Amino acid sequence: MHVAILAGGRGVRLRPYTTAFPKPLVPIGEKYAVLDIILQQLRVQGFTRITLAIGHLGSLIRAFVGDGSRWGLEVDYSEEDRPLYTIGPILNFLDRLPEHFIVMNGDVLTDLNYAELLQHHIDSRAPLTVATYQRNVKIDFGTLETDGSQIVRFQEKPTLHYRVSMGVYAMSRKTLAGYPRNVPFGFDDLVLDLLARGQKPRAYEFDGYWLDIGRPEDYDEANRSFEEFRSILLPPVRPVSRVGFAS
């Protein structure tokens, strides 16, 4: 099983932490980098091959990960010399990937079972499967709905509920095969194009632990809560069987 990890971003929102480190290498707890946690999880769940898409401070990621052998993984690299957004980097090494694979951001901290997501994608035959998480946002004001100059609805400090992408996707080569290489192409571009062509992606709803540490407040929360959630983020379990997964 193969995972493409996007690790080429500049981490602008996370400065000053990312002045010296790329986002995937910022420390979590006292002894881990977020990428270290991700690689441990993937190995435990039965993944064997990783492609790291690197750019900004990519040499530090190469030095940290190497060939992946200390995690029991085979790791190779694809380097971009300019931002290609989310999907663009994948298109440049699509020929290295199996028919079905996982794509994920390198700054995601979660106990999502990536192997189950991949199997769900394969079984559903969807063009794209997006891991989603429900966010609840408390509005600090009374909200008004108007029709012209008339107020037709009022809610006092409502809470909005909506599902967001977790930055983890299951994909298939045939879905991406028609897009050009080496041009910027984002996740939004892919989803909008699939919808326009009537090829609807599927949502994989998740309600466990998830933090995208791209924002300082979420990174601080990850460090505050790491010891509490360490047992689910780094579970001492045996690798799952890979029987049943398509190559």
Disulfide bonds with the S-S distance in Angstrom:
none
